Protein backbone atom coordinates (compact mmCIF):
# COMPACT_ATOMS: atom_id res chain seq x y z
CA UNK A 1 0.00 0.00 0.00
CA UNK A 2 2.96 2.28 0.34
CA UNK A 3 4.30 2.24 -3.20
CA UNK A 4 2.12 4.90 -4.72
CA UNK A 5 1.75 8.64 -4.47
CA UNK A 6 -0.59 11.55 -5.04
CA UNK A 7 0.40 14.85 -6.60
CA UNK A 8 -2.20 17.59 -6.49
CA UNK A 9 -5.87 16.65 -6.49
CA UNK A 10 -5.99 14.32 -9.45
CA UNK A 11 -2.58 12.79 -10.15
CA UNK A 12 -2.12 9.34 -8.69
CA UNK A 13 0.92 7.20 -9.42
CA UNK A 14 2.08 3.66 -8.82
CA UNK A 15 5.80 3.62 -8.23
CA UNK A 16 6.54 0.85 -10.69
CA UNK A 17 9.88 2.24 -11.87
CA UNK A 18 11.71 -1.02 -11.16
CA UNK A 19 9.36 -3.08 -13.33
CA UNK A 20 10.11 -3.49 -17.02
CA UNK A 21 8.22 -1.27 -19.43
CA UNK A 22 6.52 -4.37 -20.88
CA UNK A 23 5.38 -5.50 -17.43
CA UNK A 24 3.98 -2.05 -16.71
CA UNK A 25 2.09 -2.04 -20.01
CA UNK A 26 0.67 -5.46 -19.09
CA UNK A 27 -0.46 -4.10 -15.72
CA UNK A 28 -2.11 -1.10 -17.42
CA UNK A 29 -4.15 -3.53 -19.56
CA UNK A 30 -5.22 -5.43 -16.43
CA UNK A 31 -6.19 -2.19 -14.68
CA UNK A 32 -8.40 -1.32 -17.65
CA UNK A 33 -10.45 -4.46 -16.93
CA UNK A 34 -11.31 -2.83 -13.60
CA UNK A 35 -12.35 0.34 -15.43
CA UNK A 36 -9.16 2.18 -14.47
CA UNK A 37 -7.41 4.15 -17.18
CA UNK A 38 -3.68 4.69 -16.81
CA UNK A 39 -0.61 5.55 -18.84
CA UNK A 40 3.11 5.36 -18.46
CA UNK A 41 4.71 8.52 -17.15
CA UNK A 42 8.44 9.12 -17.53
CA UNK A 43 10.11 9.77 -14.19
CA UNK A 44 13.72 10.72 -14.91
CA UNK A 45 15.00 7.71 -16.89
CA UNK A 46 12.34 5.28 -15.65
CA UNK A 47 8.62 4.89 -16.24
CA UNK A 48 5.84 4.65 -13.68
CA UNK A 49 2.10 4.20 -13.94
CA UNK A 50 -0.07 7.33 -13.73
CA UNK A 51 -3.85 7.06 -13.48
CA UNK A 52 -5.77 9.39 -15.77
CA UNK A 53 -7.83 12.11 -14.10
CA UNK A 54 -10.97 10.50 -15.48
CA UNK A 55 -10.22 7.40 -13.36
CA UNK A 56 -9.55 9.16 -10.06
CA UNK A 57 -13.05 8.62 -8.66
CA UNK A 58 -13.09 4.98 -9.74
CA UNK A 59 -9.64 4.40 -8.23
CA UNK A 60 -10.68 5.87 -4.89
CA UNK A 61 -13.91 3.88 -4.85
CA UNK A 62 -12.11 0.64 -5.74
CA UNK A 63 -9.48 1.04 -3.03
CA UNK A 64 -11.19 2.84 -0.16
CA UNK A 65 -12.64 -0.20 1.61
CA UNK A 66 -9.37 -2.12 1.40
CA UNK A 67 -6.92 0.49 2.68
CA UNK A 68 -5.64 0.39 6.21
CA UNK A 69 -6.38 3.68 8.02
CA UNK A 70 -2.77 4.88 8.04
CA UNK A 71 -2.64 4.75 4.21
CA UNK A 72 -5.94 6.53 3.46
CA UNK A 73 -4.17 9.88 3.26
CA UNK A 74 -2.65 8.67 -0.03
CA UNK A 75 -6.08 9.00 -1.63
CA UNK A 76 -6.71 12.38 -0.07
CA UNK A 77 -8.80 11.16 2.86
CA UNK A 78 -8.25 12.86 6.19
CA UNK A 79 -6.86 10.05 8.38
CA UNK A 80 -8.36 11.56 11.52
CA UNK A 81 -11.84 11.53 10.01
CA UNK A 82 -11.56 8.05 8.53
CA UNK A 83 -10.09 6.55 11.70
CA UNK A 84 -12.75 8.02 13.95
CA UNK A 85 -15.73 6.64 12.01
C-alpha positions in Angstrom: 0.0 0.0 0.0 3.0 2.3 0.3 4.3 2.2 -3.2 2.1 4.9 -4.7 1.7 8.6 -4.5 -0.6 11.5 -5.0 0.4 14.9 -6.6 -2.2 17.6 -6.5 -5.9 16.6 -6.5 -6.0 14.3 -9.5 -2.6 12.8 -10.2 -2.1 9.3 -8.7 0.9 7.2 -9.4 2.1 3.7 -8.8 5.8 3.6 -8.2 6.5 0.8 -10.7 9.9 2.2 -11.9 11.7 -1.0 -11.2 9.4 -3.1 -13.3 10.1 -3.5 -17.0 8.2 -1.3 -19.4 6.5 -4.4 -20.9 5.4 -5.5 -17.4 4.0 -2.1 -16.7 2.1 -2.0 -20.0 0.7 -5.5 -19.1 -0.5 -4.1 -15.7 -2.1 -1.1 -17.4 -4.1 -3.5 -19.6 -5.2 -5.4 -16.4 -6.2 -2.2 -14.7 -8.4 -1.3 -17.6 -10.4 -4.5 -16.9 -11.3 -2.8 -13.6 -12.3 0.3 -15.4 -9.2 2.2 -14.5 -7.4 4.1 -17.2 -3.7 4.7 -16.8 -0.6 5.6 -18.8 3.1 5.4 -18.5 4.7 8.5 -17.1 8.4 9.1 -17.5 10.1 9.8 -14.2 13.7 10.7 -14.9 15.0 7.7 -16.9 12.3 5.3 -15.6 8.6 4.9 -16.2 5.8 4.7 -13.7 2.1 4.2 -13.9 -0.1 7.3 -13.7 -3.8 7.1 -13.5 -5.8 9.4 -15.8 -7.8 12.1 -14.1 -11.0 10.5 -15.5 -10.2 7.4 -13.4 -9.5 9.2 -10.1 -13.0 8.6 -8.7 -13.1 5.0 -9.7 -9.6 4.4 -8.2 -10.7 5.9 -4.9 -13.9 3.9 -4.9 -12.1 0.6 -5.7 -9.5 1.0 -3.0 -11.2 2.8 -0.2 -12.6 -0.2 1.6 -9.4 -2.1 1.4 -6.9 0.5 2.7 -5.6 0.4 6.2 -6.4 3.7 8.0 -2.8 4.9 8.0 -2.6 4.8 4.2 -5.9 6.5 3.5 -4.2 9.9 3.3 -2.6 8.7 0.0 -6.1 9.0 -1.6 -6.7 12.4 -0.1 -8.8 11.2 2.9 -8.3 12.9 6.2 -6.9 10.0 8.4 -8.4 11.6 11.5 -11.8 11.5 10.0 -11.6 8.0 8.5 -10.1 6.5 11.7 -12.8 8.0 14.0 -15.7 6.6 12.0 
